[in-house]
Amino acid sequence: MVQPRTALAAPAPEASADVPTEGLRAVVGLDLRSLAALRIGLGAALLFDLATRCRDLTAHYTDQGVLPAHLARQLFGPYSLHLWAHTAWGVGLLFALGMAAAAALMVGWHTRLATWVSFVLLVSLQHRNPMVGDFGDQTARVLLLWALFLPLGARASLDRSRARTAQGPNWLVSLATAAWVLQILIVYCSAAAHKAQHPAWYLGRELWYVLNLEKNARVHAHLLLAYPRVCEALTWGTLGMELLAPLVLLVPRKVQRNRAALALAFAGLHLGFFAFIRLGVFTLYSLLLWVPLVPGELWGRAGRWMLARAGAGRAEAASRSPEPTWAMRPLEKLAVVTLLAATEFTILAGLTPHAALAEALAVPMGVVGVDQAWTMYDDRSTTDGWWVAPAELANGARVDLVTERPVDLAKPADVGDRYGDQRWTDYLIDISHVDVSYLAPGYANVLCRRWNARHAAGDAARTVSLVFMREETGISSVDAPVKDERLKRWTCPAAQVAAR
């Protein structure tokens, strides 16, 4: 006789009684469900970051690119595994390993190992060519650094689905959770302290200046520039919000409500900047910084099947043994305390006349990828401009290798679009400075290779020059005098032309 199958009992609604709302445990703790959301978001962000970098893999990370390995060692030291991969194939293998680790992190498969591999490979990649890095890279390092000490796979993960234990409390209190909360204070309060040292910020002019720099501003930034008073209010509002709002995280009352409100407010701040300024992956990683502070119950409501129940039913059916306590090892505690102390010292010393001490300590911290300096837009830059690369072709014609159109020194309608993505923008701004102009030959060679790879021998580029059209943005007018700065002329690599 066929026995009727017993219906599986529906999981009981998740209780939030274990999540405190007041007191020290609420202030320094994090919800495991929110850490799962962080893990998924961080893995997806790393995959996106690596995928976008792949478009310029040869140009940015190989000996055929803008910074050959021997020059990278000379300028930045030998602190990158990627320096040993000289070809696109070698670098591509490291990229594939990084993507595999990011995917494993996202689904929570061997989470701790995936986090370590992701951190090591990301630091190595950033050391390979710091000239294409920005504050988004620093934020990504910080996220992965503290993630090393957190149980990201405790919820909504393959690791959890294989566990033979019943699900325990969702609230976690440890030195690592306290470090995450303190890290948010460090990011915003130190950034505000740096900004407050410059008149453009406390006079309310900084945002207007930044939007006038067309190399970073989006093409529709003029819509905001038309209202200087609004720019003043937003400048002051940003400074005050960064300096004071994070302190609310230390208030031991209505903690979950305060965290949700702050996360929403800072998400609006970052998305607002992203709408008018080209920021690369900085906005994405900055949003992830707040994800662990979003109340875990919200993730359960938004996607209980993915975040709150993944693997929990099978684990409970398999065993009734309690979930192990997520306790940090003594060495992990020592590492967290040391990293926090070193970070606080370097940041506080950097705000004093003793900045040399901070710089000395920042060197070894930078080697292992744990250095921090939140100085974004802390001063007023007036230099703007765009690049032109006149080239002589084998058939006698002249073409601009940047736009691949006839040479035109006139100001483009969208200066930022002339640079390309944010990583190219960072690199091209760096080589526009006189003290690093010797790096320009790498860019010239990349332009030659890119053109010649797509054209027949009769149309191949023979020589190329680089011209930077420097524009100093004034205080009272967007239209400023343009200075034509011509760098030397280079011959395109002969092997490329001969091979066509």
Buried (B, 14 or more C-beta within 10 A) or exposed (E): EEEEEEEEEEEEEBEBEEBBBEEEBBBBBBBBBBBBBBBBBBBBBBBEBBEBBBEBBBBBBBBBBBBBBEBBEEEBEEBBBBBEBBEBEBBBEBBEBBBBBBBBBBBBBBBBEBBBBBBBBBBBBBBBBBBBBBBBBBBBBBBBBBBBBBBBBBBBBBBBBEBEBBBBBBBBBBBBBBBBBBBBEBBBBBBBBBBBEBEBBBEBBBBBBBBBBBBBBBEEBBEBBEEEEEBBEBBBEBBEBBBEBBEBBEEBEBBBEBBBEBBEEBBEBBEBBBEBBBBBBBBBBBBBBBBBBBBBBBBBEEBBEBBBBBBBBBBBEEEEEEBEEBEBEEEBBEBBEEBBEBBBEBBBBBBEEEEEBBEEBBEEBBBBBBBBBBBEBBBBBEBBBBBBBBBBBBEEEEBBBBBBEEBEEEBBEEBBBBBBBBBBBBBBBBBBEEEEBEBBBBBBBBBBBBBBEEBEEEBBBBBBBBBBBBBEBEEEEBEBEBEEBEBEEBBBBEEBBEEE
